Every structure is written in structure tokens, then in C-alpha cells.
Amino acid sequence: QLSAMIRESAMQHGFGVHRQFHPQRVLYAAGLGLSGSVSGNSNSRSRSSSTAAAAIPPAAVIHLFEDTLLSASLDICLEEMALNIYRGTKFVRSYGRSTISFNRDLVSKVLPRLNIDTSLPALIAVKNGDVVAMCENLSYFVNGTHSRDDDKVEPRAVEEWLDRTGVLLHDVPIAFEDYCRIRPEEDALLENMMREKAKIADVASIQEEQIYQCGVPGCRKAFHHEHVGVKNEMQDGLVLCQEISTGTEV
């Protein structure tokens, strides 16, 4: 009974199951585009690390599918792997074209090679929130023909490719005592909070790049300017330049 409860709780958090997500959320569910910083004392860091692992899984597999028999064949293969062997990996899926359309900025940042017209269907391997490999058109998994008309993947080829990327985990990477205390809806809330935190960090980074370097500590103005009475290596601090004020301007 305890074993069944542990397995059911793990599945509620996305482990041991091949789960479909809305296109707007699937990349974030695999840990892409999230901030994983952990701070505080050792006890809080331990709890935060366990909680963050639910939102940023150590290993995840994303299937961006098309309405083809080849994608259906891969889904069956991934379901078998998730349910019976690799219960420590998060397997997620969503419609490829909609995923790219909903997440253009994120895709251009973390999956620059992913093309809506030529790359789908695709299988993506993710470790700790970073893309480590991508198979476009599922070309590595077909029976040697590398044709988009193939209707069945080779399961051994899929498993070998994922194993080489290092995303196949047999055991759930979170202790039962930890993920049992985290409700599935809290997973979604944490994911959303980390997503917003990452967006704020990106905006702050862009704003930092746009600040005009006047040499005065704490100044955040974005336009060209000078501070009267402040002389440094970037400005002389004069209302008028020295040539004008002394009448020596040519």
C-alpha cells in the first residue's frame, strides 16, 4: 500500500508518466526559461532545492509532436519508458507548431535551431533546465531511411539516444518525504513564480545594457548626459566646455 501511494504521489508530480501539457506551458514544465537560484540557510536551501526540483526537473524529455503516425509511435515508446523503467525522468509532450507560436522568445533563446517548418516533430533532452540535445524530424529513430514518411520509431534507437544525453533516471530525484508535502497545484504555482522571476531578470538585464555610462555611481539614466560639477574620466563637470568658456574655441 505504501509503495502504491509513493508511486501515485510521484505520478501527480509528473514522474513515471508521459504527460501532455498546454503548448504555452510545456517548455516551462521541463524547466526551460526558469530561474533556479536557491538562497538561505542550509535547512531552507535543502527544502528549496527539493521544491525547485519539482519545477526544474534534473532530467526531462519533451516531444513536440505532429499529427503523424511517427509521433504516435514515439509517444507509445516514451509511455513505456516512463511507466516501467525511467521513473525519475519527466516525459512531457505538446503540439509542436502551437508550442513554437506561443513561446517565440523562449524558443529563440534556448532552441535557436528549432524551426516551425522543417524541424517538427522533434524530441528534446533537457538537464537541470538546459537543453542538451535535440533530434529534429525524429530522424535518428526511424528504420534507417531518415524519411519523414516513416510511420514507426525504433524503440532501442530512442532509448540509446536519450541515454547518451544523460536524461534517463531510474529513481525519482526527490525524496518521498519532500514531494509528498508539495501538492501538485503548488508545483504549478512555483513554476509560474519562477517563470515571472526569470522574465524580471531578463528585463533588468536589458535595462542594464541600455544605461548610459556617465561615470557617476547610482545614475540610471539611459540617455546621453553630463553632471555639472562632477569631474571624472567620462566628463569634465563644466556647464560649457573649456574651449567655449575661455574663448579659445576655433
C-alpha positions in Angstrom: 0.0 0.0 0.0 2.8 2.4 0.8 4.6 1.6 -2.4 1.4 2.3 -4.4 1.0 5.6 -2.5 4.6 6.7 -3.3 4.1 5.8 -6.9 0.8 7.7 -7.2 2.3 10.8 -5.5 5.3 10.7 -7.8 3.0 10.5 -10.9 1.0 13.5 -9.7 4.2 15.5 -9.8 5.0 14.3 -13.4 7.4 11.4 -12.7 6.7 7.9 -14.1 4.2 9.2 -16.7 4.2 10.7 -20.2 2.1 13.8 -19.7 0.5 16.2 -22.2 0.7 20.0 -21.5 -0.7 23.1 -23.0 1.6 24.5 -25.7 2.1 27.6 -23.6 3.4 25.7 -20.6 5.1 22.6 -21.9 8.7 24.1 -22.1 8.4 25.6 -18.7 7.2 22.2 -17.3 10.5 20.8 -18.4 12.4 23.5 -16.6 13.3 25.8 -19.6 13.2 29.5 -19.0 13.0 29.3 -15.2 15.3 30.7 -12.6 16.7 28.0 -10.2 18.6 30.1 -7.7 18.5 28.9 -4.1 19.3 31.0 -1.0 19.0 31.0 2.7 20.4 28.7 5.5 21.2 25.0 4.9 17.8 23.8 6.0 15.9 26.3 3.8 18.3 25.6 0.9 17.6 21.9 1.3 13.8 22.4 1.2 14.1 25.0 -1.6 16.3 22.6 -3.6 13.7 19.8 -3.2 10.9 22.2 -4.2 12.8 23.6 -7.1 13.5 20.1 -8.4 9.7 19.7 -8.8 9.7 22.8 -11.1 13.1 22.3 -12.7 13.5 18.6 -13.0 17.1 17.2 -13.2 16.1 15.3 -16.3 13.2 15.9 -18.8 12.2 14.8 -22.3 10.0 17.0 -24.5 8.2 15.6 -27.5 6.9 18.3 -29.8 4.6 16.2 -31.9 2.8 16.5 -35.2 -0.3 14.7 -36.3 1.6 11.8 -37.8 1.9 8.0 -37.2 5.6 8.6 -36.4 4.8 10.9 -33.5 2.1 8.5 -32.2 4.7 5.7 -32.4 7.2 7.7 -30.3 4.5 8.6 -27.7 3.9 4.9 -27.2 7.6 4.3 -26.8 8.0 7.1 -24.3 5.0 6.0 -22.3 6.5 2.5 -21.9 9.8 4.1 -20.8 8.2 6.5 -18.3 5.9 3.9 -16.7 8.1 0.9 -16.5 11.8 1.9 -16.5 12.8 5.6 -16.1 10.5 7.0 -13.4 13.0 9.7 -12.4 12.7 11.5 -15.8 9.8 13.9 -16.6 8.4 13.0 -20.0 6.2 15.8 -21.5 4.5 16.4 -24.8 2.6 19.1 -26.7 1.7 20.1 -30.2 4.9 21.4 -31.8 3.6 24.2 -34.0 1.5 25.7 -31.3 4.4 25.4 -28.8 6.7 27.4 -31.0 4.0 30.0 -31.8 3.2 30.6 -28.1 6.8 30.7 -27.0 8.7 32.5 -29.7 11.0 34.5 -27.4 11.9 31.5 -25.3 12.4 29.2 -28.3 14.7 31.7 -30.0 16.7 31.9 -26.8 17.0 28.2 -25.8 16.2 26.4 -29.0 17.5 28.6 -31.8 17.7 25.7 -34.3 14.0 24.7 -33.8 12.2 25.7 -37.0 8.4 25.5 -37.3 8.5 24.4 -40.9 11.5 22.0 -41.0 12.2 20.6 -37.5 8.9 19.0 -36.4 8.2 16.6 -35.0 11.2 16.9 -32.5 12.5 15.2 -29.4 14.3 17.4 -26.9 16.5 16.3 -24.0 16.8 18.7 -21.0 19.0 18.6 -17.9 18.6 20.9 -15.0 16.8 23.5 -17.1 19.2 23.4 -20.1 18.8 21.9 -23.5 21.5 19.2 -24.1 20.3 17.7 -27.3 17.5 17.9 -29.9 16.5 15.4 -32.6 14.7 17.1 -35.5 12.1 15.2 -37.5 12.9 12.2 -35.3 15.4 11.3 -37.9 17.6 9.2 -35.6 14.8 6.9 -34.6 13.4 5.6 -37.9 14.4 2.4 -39.6 17.4 3.6 -41.5 15.5 5.6 -44.1 15.6 9.0 -42.5 12.3 9.8 -44.2 9.5 11.9 -42.8 7.1 9.4 -44.3 8.2 6.7 -41.9 5.4 5.6 -39.5 7.3 3.9 -36.7 10.3 4.7 -34.5 12.8 2.1 -33.3 12.5 1.9 -29.5 16.1 0.8 -29.0 17.3 3.8 -31.0 15.2 6.2 -28.9 16.5 4.7 -25.6 20.1 4.8 -26.8 19.9 8.4 -27.9 18.3 9.5 -24.7 20.8 7.5 -22.7 23.7 9.3 -24.4 22.2 12.6 -23.5 22.2 11.6 -19.8 18.5 12.3 -19.1 17.3 8.8 -18.3 16.9 8.4 -14.5 15.5 5.2 -12.9 14.7 6.8 -9.5 12.6 9.9 -8.6 15.2 12.7 -7.8 13.1 14.0 -4.9 12.7 12.2 -1.6 9.2 10.9 -0.9 9.0 13.0 2.3 9.7 16.1 0.2 7.4 15.7 -2.7 4.6 14.3 -0.5 4.5 17.6 1.2 4.2 19.5 -2.1 0.8 19.4 -3.7 0.6 19.2 -7.5 -1.1 22.7 -7.6 1.9 24.1 -5.7 4.1 22.7 -8.4 2.3 24.8 -11.0 2.3 27.9 -8.7 6.1 27.6 -8.1 6.7 27.1 -11.8 4.7 30.3 -12.5 6.6 32.3 -9.9 10.0 31.1 -11.2 8.9 32.0 -14.8 7.9 35.5 -13.7 11.2 35.8 -11.8 13.1 34.9 -14.9 11.2 37.4 -17.0 12.0 40.2 -14.5 15.7 39.2 -14.6 15.7 39.4 -18.4 14.1 42.9 -18.3 16.6 44.1 -15.7 19.4 42.8 -17.9 18.2 44.6 -20.9 17.7 47.8 -18.9 21.2 47.5 -17.6 22.6 47.3 -21.1 20.7 50.5 -22.1 22.0 52.7 -19.2 24.3 55.5 -20.4 27.7 55.2 -18.7 28.3 58.7 -17.3 30.7 57.6 -14.6 28.5 58.7 -11.7 27.7 55.8 -9.3 24.0 55.1 -9.0 22.9 57.1 -12.0 20.4 55.1 -14.1 19.7 57.5 -17.0 19.5 55.9 -20.4 20.2 59.0 -22.5 23.4 60.9 -23.1 24.0 63.5 -20.4 26.6 65.1 -18.1 26.6 66.1 -14.4 27.5 69.7 -13.7 30.2 70.0 -11.0 31.2 66.3 -11.2 34.5 65.7 -12.9 35.5 62.2 -13.7 37.0 60.2 -16.6 33.8 60.4 -18.6 33.0 64.1 -18.2 34.7 67.4 -17.1 31.7 68.7 -15.0 31.6 72.1 -16.7 28.4 73.8 -17.9 30.3 74.8 -21.0 33.3 73.1 -22.4 36.6 74.7 -21.5 37.2 76.0 -25.0 33.9 77.9 -25.1 34.3 79.3 -21.5 37.8 80.6 -22.2 37.0 81.8 -25.7 39.7 79.6 -27.2 37.2 77.6 -29.4 38.2 77.8 -33.1 
